[in-house]
Amino acid sequence: MQALNIRIGTRGSPLALAQAREVQTRLEAAHAASPALGPLVFEVCVIKTTGDRIQDRPLSEAGGKGLFTKEIEEALLAGEVDIAVHSMKDMPTLLPGGLRMAAFLPREDVRDALISAKARTLAELPAGAVVATSSLRRQAQVRNRRPDLKVVSMRGNVETRLRKLAEGVADATLLAMAGLNRLALADRAAGPVPVEEMLPAVAQGAIGVEIRAEDERMAALLSTINHEPTALAVTAERAFLARLEGSCRMPIAALGELAGGRFAFRGMILSPDGRACHRAHRVGRPEEAIRLAEEAATELLAAAGPDFIKALQA
């Protein structure tokens, strides 16, 4: 039987490559149990994105989330790769025409992690301490909880930010616990920040696999590794983001969780300075997940008032 060649499109950072390898490993394991498609041969294709090239300013000033996916999706549409592996928190709300998400891997730890040699928690940081993060969501939530801290921007992949912190650029930074776990760097964290203190980004900790919409062969193959609870939560969180018309210029946080046969959703929008913060919470049946998320978004828009979102999008 002829081998099936699968070209995996991914960014070239250590974390992106680790995620691509995880997809490959899961596909190999699933295929070994049911080898209906014949031998699988994988090729990892590294694609440099606009987001990788821009290092001199926050991405929110350069065009938003699509900067980490645009070139990879163009390669997928052009038939240069067969699947694209993404950190779902980097994905724009709307996918380009002709593409769809085919699988989500089991979600990693959704929490943020505090990295600091001076404190184990945000509460322990001394007044005036410098916290470096380029995430508007993290900046706003830190300012909301600790307005006495100084928040500055810091770009770069996980390793770069850890190096900058060690060089004394700041007293602390915040990274996704999921990324640290996938890179075997969890020991660098002072500790995870509870979601009650810092709600994660939409789809944080989730890996998604994107394909061409008409590629039924890849769809069938990827269905064997799709994790339905993660798919449900991520789809609801992205529906929340879409209802808010959210972008990288807006501090937005959300988390959907499936437990005990119930779906719980939490959402939050903040002003960049952290002074205004609006929260919503919904619980219902799993089949109501998207509706619950959209209702939470509608509640937040009403609570914030008509000028709140306009000011953030300006």
C-alpha positions in Angstrom: 0.0 0.0 0.0 1.3 3.4 -0.9 2.4 5.7 1.9 0.4 8.8 2.8 2.7 11.8 3.0 1.5 14.4 5.5 3.2 17.8 5.4 2.7 19.7 8.7 2.8 23.5 8.5 4.0 25.2 11.7 6.0 28.1 13.0 9.6 27.5 13.9 9.7 28.3 17.6 10.6 25.5 20.0 7.1 25.5 21.3 5.5 25.4 17.9 7.7 22.5 16.9 6.9 20.7 20.1 3.2 21.1 19.3 3.7 19.8 15.7 5.5 16.8 17.1 2.7 16.1 19.5 0.2 16.1 16.6 2.5 13.7 14.7 2.9 11.4 17.7 -0.8 11.2 18.3 -1.6 10.5 14.7 1.1 7.8 14.6 -0.4 6.2 17.7 -4.0 6.4 16.4 -3.0 5.1 13.0 -1.1 2.1 14.5 -4.3 1.0 16.2 -6.3 1.3 12.9 -3.9 1.5 9.9 -6.7 1.8 7.2 -4.9 4.5 5.3 -1.6 2.6 4.9 1.8 3.9 6.1 2.1 7.5 7.2 5.2 9.6 6.3 5.5 13.0 8.0 7.4 16.1 7.0 7.5 19.2 9.3 7.5 22.4 7.2 8.6 25.5 9.1 7.0 28.7 7.9 8.1 32.1 9.2 5.1 34.3 9.9 4.8 38.1 10.1 4.4 37.8 13.8 7.8 36.1 14.1 9.4 38.9 12.1 7.9 41.8 14.1 9.9 42.1 17.3 10.1 45.9 17.8 6.5 46.6 18.9 3.5 44.9 20.4 1.5 42.8 17.9 -1.7 44.7 18.9 -0.1 47.7 17.0 0.8 45.7 14.0 -2.5 44.0 13.0 -3.5 41.4 15.6 -3.7 37.7 16.0 -3.6 36.7 12.3 0.1 37.7 12.2 1.0 34.3 13.5 -1.2 32.3 11.1 -1.5 34.2 7.8 1.6 32.7 6.0 0.8 29.2 7.3 -2.8 29.4 6.1 -1.6 30.7 2.7 0.7 27.6 2.4 -2.2 25.4 3.3 -4.6 26.9 0.7 -1.8 26.7 -1.9 -1.4 23.0 -1.2 2.2 23.4 0.0 1.3 21.7 3.3 -1.5 19.3 4.2 -2.3 20.3 7.8 -1.5 23.4 9.9 -0.8 23.2 13.6 -1.7 26.2 15.7 -1.8 27.5 19.2 -5.6 28.2 19.2 -5.1 31.4 21.3 -3.2 32.9 18.2 -6.1 32.2 15.8 -8.2 35.0 14.4 -11.9 34.8 15.2 -12.8 34.0 11.5 -10.9 31.5 9.4 -10.1 32.3 5.8 -12.5 30.8 3.2 -11.7 27.3 2.2 -10.2 26.3 5.6 -11.6 24.6 8.7 -10.5 23.3 12.0 -10.4 19.5 11.9 -9.1 18.5 15.4 -8.2 19.8 18.8 -5.8 18.0 21.1 -6.6 17.5 24.8 -6.2 20.9 26.4 -3.1 21.5 28.6 -3.1 23.5 31.8 -5.1 26.7 31.0 -3.5 28.8 33.8 -0.9 31.5 33.5 2.4 31.1 35.3 4.3 33.7 37.3 8.0 33.7 36.6 10.0 35.6 39.3 12.9 35.1 41.6 11.3 37.6 44.0 7.9 36.2 44.7 5.8 33.1 44.4 2.5 34.9 43.7 1.3 38.2 42.3 0.3 39.2 45.9 3.9 38.7 47.1 5.5 41.1 44.6 6.7 44.2 46.3 5.1 47.5 45.5 6.7 49.1 42.5 8.0 45.8 41.1 8.2 45.6 37.3 6.1 43.0 35.5 6.9 42.5 31.8 4.4 41.1 29.4 3.2 42.0 25.9 -0.3 40.5 26.5 -2.9 43.2 26.9 -5.0 40.7 28.8 -2.3 40.0 31.3 -1.4 43.7 31.6 -4.9 44.7 32.3 -5.5 42.0 34.9 -2.2 42.7 36.7 -3.1 46.4 36.8 -6.6 45.5 38.1 -5.3 43.4 40.9 -2.1 45.3 41.7 -2.3 48.9 40.5 0.9 49.5 42.5 3.0 47.5 40.2 4.8 48.8 37.0 3.7 46.9 33.9 6.0 47.1 30.8 5.9 45.3 27.4 8.2 42.4 26.6 8.1 40.4 23.3 9.8 37.1 22.3 9.2 33.4 22.5 9.3 31.5 25.8 13.1 31.1 25.9 13.7 34.7 25.0 11.5 36.0 27.7 13.0 33.8 30.3 16.5 35.0 29.3 15.4 38.7 29.4 14.0 38.1 32.9 17.2 36.5 34.0 19.1 39.6 32.6 17.1 41.8 34.9 14.7 43.4 32.4 11.9 43.0 35.0 11.1 41.5 38.4 8.5 39.1 37.0 6.8 38.0 33.9 3.8 35.8 33.0 3.7 32.9 30.6 1.2 30.2 29.7 1.7 27.2 32.0 0.8 25.0 28.9 3.8 26.2 27.0 6.2 25.7 29.9 4.8 22.1 30.3 5.2 21.3 26.6 8.8 22.6 26.7 9.6 20.8 30.0 10.2 24.1 31.7 7.5 24.0 34.4 10.2 24.2 37.0 11.0 27.8 35.9 7.6 28.9 37.2 7.3 30.3 40.7 3.8 28.9 40.5 0.6 28.8 38.4 -1.8 31.7 38.9 -5.3 30.5 39.8 -7.9 31.3 37.2 -9.9 33.1 39.9 -7.0 35.6 40.0 -6.2 35.7 36.3 -8.6 34.4 33.7 -6.8 32.9 30.7 -6.9 34.0 27.1 -9.5 32.5 24.8 -8.4 29.0 23.8 -5.2 29.2 26.0 -3.5 25.8 26.3 -5.3 24.3 23.2 -3.7 23.0 20.0 -5.8 23.0 16.9 -5.2 21.4 13.5 -6.5 23.2 10.4 -7.1 21.7 7.0 -8.5 22.6 3.6 -12.3 22.4 3.8 -12.7 19.9 1.1 -9.9 17.5 2.2 -12.0 14.6 3.5 -9.0 12.3 3.8 -7.2 14.5 6.2 -10.5 15.1 8.0 -11.0 11.4 8.5 -7.4 10.9 9.7 -7.6 13.8 12.2 -11.0 12.7 13.6 -9.1 9.9 15.3 -7.2 12.4 17.6 -9.9 15.0 18.1 -10.7 15.7 21.8 -14.4 16.6 22.0 -14.3 18.3 25.5 -11.6 20.6 24.2 -13.4 21.2 20.9 -16.5 22.2 22.9 -14.8 24.6 25.2 -12.6 26.2 22.5 -15.6 26.6 20.1 -17.6 28.3 22.9 -14.8 30.6 23.9 -14.3 31.7 20.3 -18.0 32.3 19.9 -17.7 34.6 22.9 -14.9 36.4 21.2 -16.8 36.7 18.0 -19.9 38.2 19.8 -17.6 40.8 21.4 -16.0 41.5 18.0 -12.8 41.0 19.9 -9.3 41.7 18.7 -5.7 41.9 20.0 -6.4 45.5 21.0 -9.0 44.4 23.6 -8.2 42.8 27.0 -10.5 39.8 26.8 -10.4 36.6 28.9 -12.6 33.5 28.9 -12.7 29.9 30.1 -15.2 27.2 29.3 -15.0 24.0 31.3 -16.9 20.7 31.0 -17.3 18.8 34.3 -19.9 16.5 35.8 -22.0 16.7 32.7 -22.3 20.5 33.0 -20.7 23.3 31.0 -19.4 26.3 33.0 -18.4 29.5 31.2 -16.6 32.5 32.6 -15.9 35.7 30.6 -14.2 39.0 31.2 -13.5 42.3 29.5 -11.3 45.0 30.9 -10.0 48.4 30.0 -6.3 48.4 29.2 -5.5 50.3 32.4 -7.4 47.7 34.5 -9.6 50.2 36.2 -12.8 48.9 34.5 -13.5 45.2 34.7 -16.7 43.4 33.8 -17.3 39.6 34.5 -20.0 37.2 33.4 -20.7 33.5 34.4 -23.0 30.9 32.9 -23.7 27.2 33.7 -25.8 24.9 31.6 -25.9 21.7 29.5 -23.0 20.9 27.2 -25.2 21.3 24.1 -25.9 24.9 25.2 -22.2 25.8 25.3 -22.1 28.3 22.4 -25.4 29.9 23.5 -24.1 30.3 27.1 -20.9 31.9 25.8 -22.7 34.3 23.5 -25.2 35.2 26.3 -22.2 36.0 28.6 -20.8 38.3 25.9 -24.1 40.1 25.5 -24.3 40.6 29.3 -20.8 42.1 29.3 -21.5 44.4 26.4 -24.7 45.7 28.2 -22.8 46.1 31.5 -19.9 48.0 29.9 -22.1 50.3 27.9 -21.9 51.3 24.2 -18.8 53.4 24.4 -16.6 50.7 26.1 -15.9 48.5 23.1 -15.7 51.5 20.7 -13.0 53.1 22.9 -10.9 49.9 22.9 -11.2 49.5 19.1 -10.3 53.1 18.4 
